Protein backbone atom coordinates (compact mmCIF):
# COMPACT_ATOMS: atom_id res chain seq x y z
CA UNK A 1 0.00 0.00 0.00
CA UNK A 2 1.11 3.49 -0.79
CA UNK A 3 1.34 5.79 2.20
CA UNK A 4 -0.28 9.16 2.01
CA UNK A 5 1.42 12.35 3.05
CA UNK A 6 -0.21 14.10 5.97
CA UNK A 7 -1.86 17.38 5.10
CA UNK A 8 0.22 20.42 5.83
CA UNK A 9 -2.05 22.07 8.38
CA UNK A 10 0.46 24.80 9.01
CA UNK A 11 0.25 25.97 5.40
CA UNK A 12 -3.55 25.90 5.55
CA UNK A 13 -3.51 27.99 8.73
CA UNK A 14 -1.13 30.50 7.17
CA UNK A 15 -3.34 30.80 4.09
CA UNK A 16 -6.43 31.32 6.24
CA UNK A 17 -4.66 33.99 8.31
CA UNK A 18 -3.53 35.71 5.11
CA UNK A 19 -7.09 35.75 3.72
CA UNK A 20 -8.47 37.07 7.01
CA UNK A 21 -5.88 39.86 7.12
CA UNK A 22 -6.55 40.91 3.52
CA UNK A 23 -10.30 40.90 4.21
CA UNK A 24 -9.78 43.06 7.32
CA UNK A 25 -7.83 45.65 5.32
CA UNK A 26 -10.39 45.64 2.49
CA UNK A 27 -13.27 45.86 4.98
CA UNK A 28 -11.69 48.86 6.69
CA UNK A 29 -11.12 50.64 3.39
CA UNK A 30 -14.70 49.92 2.22
CA UNK A 31 -16.12 51.11 5.54
CA UNK A 32 -14.27 54.42 5.22
CA UNK A 33 -15.37 54.86 1.59
CA UNK A 34 -18.98 54.01 2.37
CA UNK A 35 -19.12 56.41 5.32
CA UNK A 36 -17.48 59.16 3.26
CA UNK A 37 -14.74 59.60 5.84
CA UNK A 38 -11.61 61.00 4.20
CA UNK A 39 -8.51 59.07 5.16
CA UNK A 40 -5.30 61.00 5.49
CA UNK A 41 -2.59 60.39 2.93
CA UNK A 42 -0.61 58.44 5.50
CA UNK A 43 -3.56 56.18 6.36
CA UNK A 44 -4.18 55.40 2.70
CA UNK A 45 -0.52 54.56 2.16
CA UNK A 46 -0.52 52.46 5.33
CA UNK A 47 -3.48 50.35 4.18
CA UNK A 48 -1.95 49.93 0.72
CA UNK A 49 1.49 48.96 1.97
CA UNK A 50 0.14 46.51 4.55
CA UNK A 51 -2.04 44.90 1.89
CA UNK A 52 0.92 44.60 -0.50
CA UNK A 53 3.19 43.08 2.15
CA UNK A 54 0.57 40.54 3.20
CA UNK A 55 0.02 39.53 -0.44
CA UNK A 56 3.76 39.23 -1.11
CA UNK A 57 5.13 37.78 2.13
CA UNK A 58 2.10 36.40 3.96
CA UNK A 59 2.62 38.81 6.85
CA UNK A 60 3.04 42.55 7.22
CA UNK A 61 6.14 42.68 9.42
CA UNK A 62 9.55 41.05 9.42
CA UNK A 63 10.75 41.24 13.03
CA UNK A 64 9.27 38.36 15.06
CA UNK A 65 9.71 40.36 18.28
CA UNK A 66 7.08 42.86 17.12
CA UNK A 67 4.15 40.47 16.94
CA UNK A 68 2.80 37.17 18.08
CA UNK A 69 3.97 34.02 16.33
CA UNK A 70 1.56 33.18 13.55
CA UNK A 71 0.16 36.71 13.52
CA UNK A 72 -0.10 38.57 10.23
CA UNK A 73 0.02 42.08 11.73
CA UNK A 74 2.41 43.44 14.32
CA UNK A 75 0.85 44.79 17.50
CA UNK A 76 1.14 48.40 16.33
CA UNK A 77 -0.21 47.62 12.85
CA UNK A 78 -3.24 45.89 14.35
CA UNK A 79 -3.85 48.87 16.65
CA UNK A 80 -3.61 51.36 13.77
CA UNK A 81 -5.97 49.26 11.65
CA UNK A 82 -8.50 49.34 14.51
CA UNK A 83 -8.07 53.12 14.84
CA UNK A 84 -8.75 53.60 11.11
CA UNK A 85 -11.83 51.37 11.35
CA UNK A 86 -13.07 53.36 14.34
CA UNK A 87 -12.52 56.61 12.45
CA UNK A 88 -14.56 55.22 9.55
CA UNK A 89 -17.33 54.19 11.96
CA UNK A 90 -17.42 57.71 13.40
CA UNK A 91 -16.15 56.78 16.84
CA UNK A 92 -14.15 59.49 18.53
CA UNK A 93 -11.91 59.13 21.52
N, C-alpha and C positions, 0 to 999 in steps of 0.2 A: 504494500500500500504506500501511496505517496503521501508524505506528511505535508500538511498545510502550514503556511507561515501565519503566525498570529498577527491580527490586525494591529497596525501602529496607532494605538489610541492617543499617543502624545501628539502625533501629527493632526489627528482629527480635532483634538482639543485646541491646538494652535490655530487651525483654520476657523473653528467656531469663534474663538476669541477675536481673530482678525475681522471676521464678518460683523461681529457685535460692535467692535470699535468703529468700523467704517459706517455702520448704521447710526451710531451715536453722533458722529460728526455730521453726517448728512441730515439727521433729524434736527440737530441744533441749528444748522444753516437754514433748513426749511422753516423752522419755527420763527426764526428772526425775519426771514423774507415775508412769511405770511402775516406776521404782526406789524410789518412795516417799520421795524426797529432798525435804524441805520447802525451797522457795525463799524467800528473804527477801522482804519487801514490796517493797524496792527492785528486786530482780531480776525479780519479777513485773511491776512497772510498766515496767521497762526493756524486757522482751520485748514487752509490749503496745504501748508507744509506738513502738518500732522497727518492729514489724509494721504499725502504722497509718500511719507515715510512708512506708514502702515502698509500701504500697497506694495512698496518696494521691499521692505525688510521684515514685515510682519509685526513690528513694534515701532513705537515712536521715539524711543530713547536707546542710547547705547550703553550707558553706565549702569550695571546691575545694582549698584548701591542706591540709585535714585528711585527705584520702584520695587514692588514685590515680584518675586519670581513668578513667571507665567503671566504677568500683567502686560498689557499692551501700552498703557500710558504710564508715565512717571507720576508721582504723587502731585507735583505742581501742575502738570498738564491736565490731569483729571480735575483738579480744583478749578483751573481756568476754564475748562470746558463747561463745568457746572455754573460758573459765574456768567458765562456768555449765554447759556440756556436760561438762567434766571433773568438776565437783562432782556432777553427776547420775550419772556413770559410777563414782563412788566414788574417783577419783584424788585423792590429797592431795599437797600440795607440802611 
